[in-house]
């Protein structure tokens, strides 16, 4: 149980300094960034933050599985509270610094998911999930969300991004009737990456007459590109379980992919095109 005194200690008012760079046009590559004095200044400010917060130590940090994020959103929908997102450019030591800060101020770290933190104040609960340099959080008491946001902006100079709408390739729409997630944008980006935008759609993910084997005499394809496609398709199974089995079959041939395997794998994108258009 968290006392009123302890919750006041945790949520101090922020004192934020620094310029807002949200209106700057994001450069497409490093060379463009280095030609823009505003971005050089922004990058230097990030380095200054690392120095001030002593983030230079390189350590292994845990990251939540996609299933954990879905469970977080499901719980929020069940309890009917909004999930928010904050962002910070941070190195590997960020997790340890933030984890220590939260536990020192009354938060409890999850025993199974070490990236999940919670704190309770009477009947109200505040949940915080860390993913690399992003934080999503929500509470049954909106006031706790506001105090937590102010705290993080003041302590770590984080950026408040408002209600969660896009996270880890998931499009999130929070409504009174429930929370809806999709991967439509992720799918379209994938089609563009693999040159499938102009291809016609198909009604089934894999042709029933296809028999997948090692195809020893087949023409080899770029292994890195094939693995990238399979990895992206496996990630899509979070919202498209209908392709799980077929993608799993193609995943067996990542060590020595052939043109026949790539053709079958790309067909999945043509199948997904029906719902993403």
N, C-alpha and C positions, 0 to 999 in steps of 0.2 A: 504494500500500500504506500502511495506517495503522499506525503503531507503537503499542506498548502505552502509551508515554509520552503520545503525542498524544491517544489515546482517553481517557486519564484526565483530561487537561486539558479535554476537551470536556464530559464528563459529571460535573460537580461536583454535590455534594449540595445540594438546595434549601433555601431559608430562606423559607417562605411565611407571610405574615401576612394577616389579613382574616377576615371571618365567612362561614360557609356559609349561602347563601340558597336552597339547593336545595329546602327544605321549604316555602318560601313559595308561596302560590297565585298563579299568573301572572295579572295583570289582563287584561281583554278589550280595553281601550282606554286612551288616554292619561289621560282624566279619572279613571279608577279608579286608575291608577298614581300620579297626583298627590295622591290622597286617602290614600294609604298611606305612612306615614312610613318603613316598611322599604324600599319600592321607591325612594323619594326618596334614601334613604341609599345604596342599591345603585347608583343611577344616578350619584350624586356620586362614589362610589368608582371607577366606570368612568372618569369624567372625570379623576380624580386619577391613574389609571393612565396615561392618555394624556399627562398633563403630565410624569409621572415618566419615561416612556419616550420623550418628545419625538416624539409621533406626529402632530403637527398639520399637517404639510405635506401638501397635496393633490396626489397624483400618479396617473398611470394605472398600474393594476396588471394583470398578466396573469391569466387564469383558465383552468383546464383544460377541455377539451371532455369531454363525457360519455363519449366513446369512450376517452379517456385513463384515466378512472376504471375503466371495464370492463377495460381492459388491465392496470391495476394489480391488480385483484382476480383476474384470470385468472393473472397471474404468481405472485401469492401462493398461489393454489390449487395451481399447478404445483409450487412449492417447498415446499408444505405448511406455511406459517406463517400465523399469525393477524394480521389487520389491526385496528389500534386507532384510536380517534378522540379528538381534543382540540379544545376550543373556547375562543375568546376574542372578546369584543366589541371590535373594533378598527376604526379609520378607514383611509382609503386608504393612508397611508404605512406601514401594517403590513407589507405585502409587502416593501418595500425594506429595512426594518429587519431583518426575519427573514431575508431572503435574504442580506444582508450578514453577519449573525451566523453563519449556517450555513456560508457559504463561508470565513469567517475561521477556522472551527473544523474544516476538513478536508473538508467536503461538496463534492461536484461537482454543478453545476447542469446539467440536461439541455440539450442543444443544440437539440433540436426542441421539446420541452415544457419551457418555462422555469419551470414550477411544480413540476417533479419534481427532487428532490435525492437523492443517494446517497452513502454512505460505506462503505468496505470495511475489515474488520479480519481479516486472514488469509483463511480460507475463508468467513467470515460477511459478510453484506451487510445494510445498513439502508437502506430506501427511505422517503422522506418526500414526500407530495404536499400542496400548499397549495391551498386553495380559499377565497378571501376571508378570513374569520376562523376557518376550520376547518382542521384538519390531520388527515390519515390517514397512518398509518405502520405498518411491519411489518418484521420481520427474521427471518432464518434462525436467529438466536441470541436467545432470549427475554431474556437479560441485557441486550443492547443496547437492547431496547425499554424495559425498566425504567429504565435509565440515561437514555435520551432523555426519557422521560416526566418523571422527576424534574428533569432539567435545565430543561425548558420550564416546568414549574410554578414552579420557583424563579426563573428569569430573567424570565419574562413573565407570571407569575401566571395561567397557563392552567388550564382545568378538564379533568381526565381523565375521559372519558366511557366508558371501558372498550372492550370489543370492538365493532367496527363492526357496527351492525344496521340503521341507516337513514341514507341520505346522498343528497342531491340528488334526492329522490323515489324512490330505489331502496331497496327492502327487501332486506337482505343477511342470509343465513343461512350461517354458516361451520361446516361439518361435516367430519368426518374423511374422508368420501367425496368431498368437493368443496364448492365455494361456489355457492350458489343465489341468484339475484337475481330480484326481481319488482317490479311497480309497482301492486300491488293496492290499497294504501291511497291512492295518488295517484289511481287511477282512481275509487275511491269518493268521494273529496273532489271530484273533477271533476264527477261525477254530481250531487252535492249542490249544487255551485255553480251549475250550469245547470238545476237543477230536473228532473232525469231519474230520480230515485230510484224514483218510482212507475210509471214507464213500463215496458211489457212489453219483453222481450228479443227480438232478431231473430237469425237464423242466419247472415246474410251482411252485410258492412259497407255495401254499396251495392246498391240494386236494379238489376238488369241492364237494366231498361226505361228507366231515367233517363238523359236526355241533358243534360249540363251545358252551359249557355251564359251569356252576359252577362245574359240576362233583362231587357232594357232597360225593359220595361213593368211589371216586377215591383215589389212593395212593398219599399222600402228598410228595412234593419235597422241597429241601432247598430253602426257600424264598429269601434269599440273592443272591444265585446263579441265580435264575430265574430272579430276578430284574436286575442283572448285565447283563444278556443276552439280556433282552428287552431293557435296556438302550443303550447297544452297537448297537443293531439293529436299534433303533430309530435314533441314530447318523449316521448310514449308509444311511438313507433316504436322506441325503444331496446330495448324488450322485446317489442314487437308489430309485427314487420316485415310482417305480413299486412295491415295497414291503410295501409302506406306509400304505395302508388300512389293509393288512393282519397282519402286526406287531401291528397296532392299536387295532385290535381285541384281540390279545394275551395280550396286555397291560392291558386289563380290569380285568385280573385274577391275578394280582400281590399280592393282599392281602392274597390269599389262593391258591397258585398254586398247581396243581396236575401233576401227571406223564403224563397224556394225553396232558396237556398244554405245558409241556416241550418238548414233542415229536414233536408237531406242530411247536414250536418256533425253534427247532434245524433244522427242515426241511428247514427253510429259508437259513441256512448256506449251505446246500446241493444244493440249488437253485443258490446261489451266487457263488458256487464253479466253475460253468461253465465258468464264466467270469474272475475269479481270477487265473485260471490255465494257 
